[in-house]
């Protein structure tokens, strides 16, 4: 196994253990400050530090960026680690058991590997460019079974703008006419992993956080999935960043 995957796996499991302790403890949920998220920031920061400290022992000259640095520009001569320590924050806040941690690695301005960990289910999704995607060590494949009317699609709406939401309503209507089953899970990163493992057929998502997107897309592509622009097919002008990710047969049924 690639040494970077080994190190990332060790780091992400340690962070996951800490996150689960917080999830199982009422201390953090009783420590609310007038309804804001200062206590969750504490969890996020500590889990980020756990990951960075673990990887830094082996790669002290690499650069570490977090989910808050999405506008960070990569330099070709450097090696970067991207960390999203708690994707699905609102799920975590409401004790809804669907969240995860992400670590990915960028070399020469291109994503090299992606590791997604669901600490509640102890599920580790790993992907290396050109070497495939795995779930707990076993090869993953996108669900490319014969399509009937059982396509399950997850959709992410990140914009609060009313006009944008109204346009998404049009997409919902078109999907429902095609008998597509729609989910909104609250964790985009896990959605990517579920598409890669065949639990979801497709995901509609905006590429607002390019590091999250590239990390999840690698998992899907290395399991045989595709990315396709969706809006020109629906004739709905939201933005050029909205795409559909999934297996080939489902995408064709949805957008054509």
C-alpha positions as a Markdown table, in Angstrom:
| # | Residue | x | y | z |
|---|---|---|---|---|
| 1 | Unk | 0.0 | 0.0 | 0.0 |
| 2 | Unk | 1.2 | 3.5 | -0.7 |
| 3 | Unk | 2.9 | 5.0 | 2.3 |
| 4 | Unk | 0.9 | 8.3 | 2.1 |
| 5 | Unk | -2.3 | 6.3 | 2.3 |
| 6 | Unk | -1.0 | 4.4 | 5.4 |
| 7 | Unk | -0.1 | 7.7 | 7.1 |
| 8 | Unk | -3.4 | 9.4 | 6.1 |
| 9 | Unk | -5.3 | 6.3 | 7.4 |
| 10 | Unk | -3.6 | 6.4 | 10.8 |
| 11 | Unk | -4.2 | 10.2 | 11.1 |
| 12 | Unk | -7.8 | 10.1 | 10.0 |
| 13 | Unk | -8.7 | 7.2 | 12.4 |
| 14 | Unk | -7.2 | 9.1 | 15.3 |
| 15 | Unk | -9.2 | 12.2 | 14.4 |
| 16 | Unk | -12.3 | 10.0 | 14.0 |
| 17 | Unk | -11.9 | 8.5 | 17.5 |
| 18 | Unk | -11.7 | 12.0 | 19.0 |
| 19 | Unk | -14.8 | 13.1 | 17.0 |
| 20 | Unk | -16.8 | 10.1 | 18.2 |
| 21 | Unk | -15.9 | 10.8 | 21.8 |
| 22 | Unk | -17.3 | 14.3 | 21.3 |
| 23 | Unk | -20.3 | 13.0 | 19.5 |
| 24 | Unk | -21.1 | 10.5 | 22.4 |
| 25 | Unk | -20.5 | 13.1 | 25.1 |
| 26 | Unk | -23.1 | 15.6 | 26.2 |
| 27 | Unk | -20.4 | 18.0 | 27.3 |
| 28 | Unk | -20.1 | 19.7 | 23.9 |
| 29 | Unk | -23.8 | 19.8 | 23.3 |
| 30 | Unk | -24.4 | 21.5 | 26.7 |
| 31 | Unk | -21.7 | 24.0 | 26.0 |
| 32 | Unk | -23.7 | 26.2 | 23.6 |
| 33 | Unk | -23.0 | 29.9 | 23.5 |
| 34 | Unk | -26.3 | 31.6 | 22.6 |
| 35 | Unk | -26.9 | 29.2 | 19.8 |
| 36 | Unk | -23.6 | 29.7 | 17.9 |
| 37 | Unk | -21.0 | 27.2 | 16.9 |
| 38 | Unk | -17.9 | 28.1 | 19.0 |
| 39 | Unk | -17.9 | 24.7 | 20.6 |
| 40 | Unk | -18.0 | 23.0 | 17.2 |
| 41 | Unk | -15.1 | 25.2 | 16.1 |
| 42 | Unk | -13.2 | 23.7 | 19.1 |
| 43 | Unk | -13.9 | 20.2 | 17.9 |
| 44 | Unk | -12.9 | 21.0 | 14.3 |
| 45 | Unk | -9.7 | 22.7 | 15.4 |
| 46 | Unk | -8.6 | 19.9 | 17.7 |
| 47 | Unk | -9.3 | 17.2 | 15.1 |
| 48 | Unk | -7.4 | 19.2 | 12.4 |
| 49 | Unk | -4.4 | 19.4 | 14.8 |
| 50 | Unk | -4.6 | 15.6 | 15.4 |
| 51 | Unk | -4.3 | 15.0 | 11.7 |
| 52 | Unk | -1.7 | 17.6 | 11.0 |
| 53 | Unk | 0.5 | 16.5 | 13.9 |
| 54 | Unk | 0.4 | 12.9 | 12.8 |
| 55 | Unk | 1.2 | 13.6 | 9.1 |
| 56 | Unk | 3.8 | 16.2 | 10.0 |
| 57 | Unk | 5.9 | 13.6 | 11.8 |
| 58 | Unk | 6.6 | 12.0 | 8.4 |
| 59 | Unk | 6.3 | 14.9 | 6.0 |
| 60 | Unk | 7.5 | 18.1 | 7.9 |
| 61 | Unk | 8.1 | 20.0 | 4.6 |
| 62 | Unk | 4.7 | 19.6 | 3.2 |
| 63 | Unk | 2.0 | 22.3 | 3.4 |
| 64 | Unk | -1.3 | 21.7 | 5.2 |
| 65 | Unk | -4.6 | 23.5 | 4.3 |
| 66 | Unk | -8.0 | 23.2 | 5.8 |
| 67 | Unk | -11.6 | 23.5 | 4.7 |
| 68 | Unk | -11.5 | 27.2 | 5.6 |
| 69 | Unk | -8.7 | 27.9 | 3.0 |
| 70 | Unk | -10.7 | 27.1 | -0.1 |
| 71 | Unk | -9.3 | 30.1 | -2.0 |
| 72 | Unk | -5.7 | 28.9 | -1.4 |
| 73 | Unk | -3.7 | 28.7 | -4.6 |
| 74 | Unk | -1.4 | 25.7 | -5.1 |
| 75 | Unk | 2.2 | 26.0 | -6.3 |
| 76 | Unk | 3.5 | 23.3 | -8.6 |
| 77 | Unk | 6.7 | 22.8 | -6.6 |
| 78 | Unk | 4.9 | 22.0 | -3.3 |
| 79 | Unk | 3.1 | 19.1 | -1.9 |
| 80 | Unk | -0.2 | 19.8 | -0.1 |
| 81 | Unk | -2.5 | 18.0 | 2.3 |
| 82 | Unk | -6.1 | 19.2 | 2.4 |
| 83 | Unk | -8.1 | 18.5 | 5.6 |
| 84 | Unk | -11.9 | 18.7 | 6.1 |
| 85 | Unk | -12.1 | 17.4 | 9.6 |
| 86 | Unk | -15.9 | 17.4 | 10.0 |
| 87 | Unk | -18.1 | 17.4 | 6.9 |
| 88 | Unk | -21.8 | 17.2 | 7.9 |
| 89 | Unk | -21.6 | 19.7 | 10.8 |
| 90 | Unk | -25.3 | 20.3 | 11.0 |
| 91 | Unk | -25.9 | 16.5 | 11.1 |
| 92 | Unk | -23.4 | 16.3 | 13.9 |
| 93 | Unk | -25.0 | 19.1 | 15.8 |
| 94 | Unk | -28.4 | 17.4 | 15.6 |
| 95 | Unk | -27.0 | 13.9 | 16.5 |
| 96 | Unk | -28.0 | 12.8 | 13.0 |
| 97 | Unk | -25.5 | 9.9 | 12.3 |
| 98 | Unk | -24.2 | 11.0 | 8.9 |
| 99 | Unk | -20.9 | 12.9 | 8.8 |
| 100 | Unk | -17.2 | 12.2 | 8.0 |
| 101 | Unk | -13.6 | 13.3 | 7.8 |
| 102 | Unk | -11.6 | 13.9 | 4.7 |
| 103 | Unk | -7.9 | 14.0 | 3.9 |
| 104 | Unk | -6.5 | 14.4 | 0.4 |
| 105 | Unk | -3.1 | 15.0 | -1.1 |
| 106 | Unk | -2.2 | 17.3 | -4.1 |
| 107 | Unk | 1.1 | 16.9 | -6.0 |
| 108 | Unk | 2.1 | 19.1 | -9.0 |
| 109 | Unk | -1.2 | 20.9 | -8.8 |
| 110 | Unk | -3.1 | 17.6 | -9.3 |
| 111 | Unk | -5.0 | 15.5 | -6.8 |
| 112 | Unk | -3.1 | 12.3 | -6.0 |
| 113 | Unk | -5.1 | 10.6 | -3.3 |
| 114 | Unk | -8.3 | 10.9 | -1.2 |
| 115 | Unk | -9.2 | 9.3 | 2.1 |
| 116 | Unk | -12.8 | 9.6 | 3.5 |
| 117 | Unk | -13.6 | 8.2 | 7.0 |
| 118 | Unk | -17.0 | 7.6 | 8.5 |
| 119 | Unk | -16.1 | 7.1 | 12.2 |
| 120 | Unk | -19.6 | 6.0 | 13.2 |
| 121 | Unk | -19.6 | 3.0 | 10.8 |
| 122 | Unk | -15.8 | 2.5 | 10.8 |
| 123 | Unk | -15.9 | 2.8 | 7.0 |
| 124 | Unk | -12.7 | 3.9 | 5.2 |
| 125 | Unk | -12.9 | 5.0 | 1.6 |
| 126 | Unk | -9.5 | 5.4 | -0.1 |
| 127 | Unk | -8.6 | 6.4 | -3.6 |
| 128 | Unk | -5.2 | 6.8 | -5.4 |
| 129 | Unk | -5.1 | 8.3 | -8.9 |
| 130 | Unk | -4.7 | 5.5 | -11.4 |
| 131 | Unk | -5.0 | 2.8 | -8.8 |
| 132 | Unk | -8.7 | 2.6 | -8.1 |
| 133 | Unk | -10.9 | 3.2 | -5.1 |
| 134 | Unk | -11.5 | 0.9 | -2.1 |
| 135 | Unk | -13.8 | 0.6 | 0.9 |
| 136 | Unk | -12.0 | -1.0 | 3.9 |
| 137 | Unk | -9.5 | -2.5 | 1.6 |
| 138 | Unk | -11.9 | -3.9 | -1.0 |
| 139 | Unk | -12.3 | -2.5 | -4.5 |
| 140 | Unk | -15.2 | -0.3 | -5.1 |
| 141 | Unk | -17.2 | 0.1 | -8.3 |
| 142 | Unk | -19.9 | 2.6 | -9.2 |
| 143 | Unk | -23.3 | 1.0 | -9.4 |
| 144 | Unk | -23.7 | 0.4 | -13.2 |
| 145 | Unk | -26.4 | -2.2 | -13.0 |
| 146 | Unk | -29.2 | -2.3 | -15.6 |
| 147 | Unk | -31.3 | 0.8 | -15.0 |
| 148 | Unk | -35.0 | 0.5 | -14.3 |
| 149 | Unk | -36.8 | 3.2 | -12.3 |
| 150 | Unk | -34.8 | 2.8 | -9.1 |
| 151 | Unk | -32.1 | 5.5 | -9.5 |
| 152 | Unk | -31.2 | 7.2 | -6.2 |
| 153 | Unk | -29.8 | 10.6 | -6.6 |
| 154 | Unk | -28.4 | 13.0 | -3.9 |
| 155 | Unk | -28.6 | 16.8 | -4.5 |
| 156 | Unk | -26.7 | 19.6 | -2.8 |
| 157 | Unk | -28.1 | 23.1 | -2.5 |
| 158 | Unk | -25.5 | 25.4 | -0.9 |
| 159 | Unk | -26.9 | 28.7 | -2.0 |
| 160 | Unk | -29.3 | 30.7 | 0.1 |
| 161 | Unk | -30.3 | 33.0 | -2.8 |
| 162 | Unk | -34.1 | 32.7 | -3.4 |
| 163 | Unk | -33.7 | 32.9 | -7.2 |
| 164 | Unk | -31.2 | 30.0 | -7.2 |
| 165 | Unk | -33.5 | 27.9 | -5.0 |
| 166 | Unk | -36.4 | 28.5 | -7.3 |
| 167 | Unk | -34.3 | 27.2 | -10.2 |
| 168 | Unk | -33.4 | 24.1 | -8.2 |
| 169 | Unk | -37.1 | 23.6 | -7.8 |
| 170 | Unk | -37.3 | 23.3 | -11.5 |
| 171 | Unk | -34.6 | 20.6 | -11.4 |
| 172 | Unk | -36.5 | 18.7 | -8.7 |
| 173 | Unk | -39.6 | 18.8 | -10.9 |
| 174 | Unk | -37.7 | 17.4 | -13.9 |
| 175 | Unk | -36.1 | 14.6 | -11.8 |
| 176 | Unk | -39.5 | 13.6 | -10.2 |
| 177 | Unk | -41.0 | 13.3 | -13.7 |
| 178 | Unk | -38.3 | 10.8 | -14.5 |
| 179 | Unk | -39.2 | 8.8 | -11.3 |
| 180 | Unk | -35.8 | 9.6 | -9.7 |
| 181 | Unk | -35.5 | 9.1 | -6.0 |
| 182 | Unk | -34.0 | 12.2 | -4.4 |
| 183 | Unk | -32.0 | 12.5 | -1.2 |
| 184 | Unk | -30.4 | 15.4 | 0.6 |
| 185 | Unk | -28.0 | 13.9 | 3.1 |
| 186 | Unk | -26.2 | 16.8 | 4.6 |
| 187 | Unk | -22.7 | 15.5 | 3.9 |
| 188 | Unk | -21.4 | 16.1 | 0.4 |
| 189 | Unk | -18.2 | 14.2 | 1.0 |
| 190 | Unk | -20.0 | 11.0 | 2.1 |
| 191 | Unk | -22.3 | 11.4 | -0.9 |
| 192 | Unk | -19.2 | 11.1 | -3.2 |
| 193 | Unk | -18.1 | 8.0 | -1.3 |
| 194 | Unk | -21.6 | 6.5 | -1.6 |
| 195 | Unk | -21.6 | 7.1 | -5.3 |
| 196 | Unk | -18.2 | 5.5 | -5.6 |
| 197 | Unk | -19.4 | 2.4 | -3.6 |
| 198 | Unk | -22.7 | 2.1 | -5.5 |
| 199 | Unk | -25.0 | 3.1 | -2.7 |
| 200 | Unk | -26.0 | 6.2 | -4.6 |
| 201 | Unk | -26.3 | 6.3 | -8.4 |
| 202 | Unk | -25.6 | 10.0 | -8.8 |
| 203 | Unk | -24.9 | 13.3 | -7.1 |
| 204 | Unk | -25.8 | 16.8 | -8.2 |
| 205 | Unk | -23.4 | 19.3 | -6.6 |
| 206 | Unk | -21.9 | 22.8 | -7.0 |
| 207 | Unk | -18.1 | 23.0 | -7.2 |
| 208 | Unk | -18.0 | 25.8 | -4.6 |
| 209 | Unk | -15.3 | 24.1 | -2.5 |
| 210 | Unk | -12.9 | 22.9 | -5.2 |
| 211 | Unk | -10.8 | 20.9 | -2.8 |
| 212 | Unk | -13.8 | 19.0 | -1.5 |
| 213 | Unk | -15.0 | 18.5 | -5.0 |
| 214 | Unk | -11.7 | 17.1 | -6.4 |
| 215 | Unk | -11.3 | 14.9 | -3.4 |
| 216 | Unk | -14.7 | 13.3 | -3.8 |
| 217 | Unk | -14.6 | 13.2 | -7.6 |
| 218 | Unk | -11.4 | 11.2 | -7.5 |
| 219 | Unk | -13.2 | 8.5 | -5.5 |
| 220 | Unk | -15.9 | 8.3 | -8.1 |
| 221 | Unk | -13.7 | 8.4 | -11.2 |
| 222 | Unk | -11.4 | 5.7 | -9.8 |
| 223 | Unk | -14.4 | 3.5 | -9.2 |
| 224 | Unk | -15.6 | 3.9 | -12.8 |
| 225 | Unk | -17.8 | 6.9 | -12.5 |
| 226 | Unk | -18.1 | 10.1 | -14.6 |
| 227 | Unk | -18.7 | 13.9 | -14.2 |
| 228 | Unk | -21.0 | 15.7 | -16.5 |
| 229 | Unk | -22.3 | 19.3 | -16.8 |
| 230 | Unk | -26.0 | 19.2 | -16.1 |
| 231 | Unk | -27.5 | 22.7 | -16.7 |
| 232 | Unk | -27.2 | 22.9 | -20.4 |
| 233 | Unk | -29.3 | 19.7 | -20.7 |
| 234 | Unk | -32.0 | 21.1 | -18.3 |
| 235 | Unk | -31.9 | 24.6 | -19.9 |
| 236 | Unk | -31.7 | 26.1 | -16.4 |
| 237 | Unk | -29.1 | 28.8 | -15.8 |
| 238 | Unk | -27.8 | 28.5 | -12.2 |
| 239 | Unk | -24.1 | 28.6 | -12.6 |
| 240 | Unk | -21.4 | 26.8 | -14.5 |
| 241 | Unk | -20.2 | 25.0 | -11.4 |
| 242 | Unk | -23.1 | 22.7 | -11.1 |
| 243 | Unk | -22.4 | 19.1 | -12.3 |
| 244 | Unk | -23.7 | 15.6 | -12.0 |
| 245 | Unk | -21.4 | 12.9 | -10.8 |
| 246 | Unk | -22.2 | 9.2 | -11.0 |
| 247 | Unk | -22.4 | 6.0 | -13.1 |
| 248 | Unk | -22.7 | 6.3 | -16.8 |
| 249 | Unk | -26.1 | 4.7 | -17.2 |
| 250 | Unk | -27.8 | 6.8 | -14.5 |
| 251 | Unk | -26.4 | 10.0 | -15.8 |
| 252 | Unk | -27.7 | 9.3 | -19.3 |
| 253 | Unk | -31.1 | 8.6 | -18.0 |
| 254 | Unk | -31.2 | 11.7 | -15.9 |
| 255 | Unk | -29.8 | 14.4 | -18.3 |
| 256 | Unk | -31.0 | 13.1 | -21.7 |
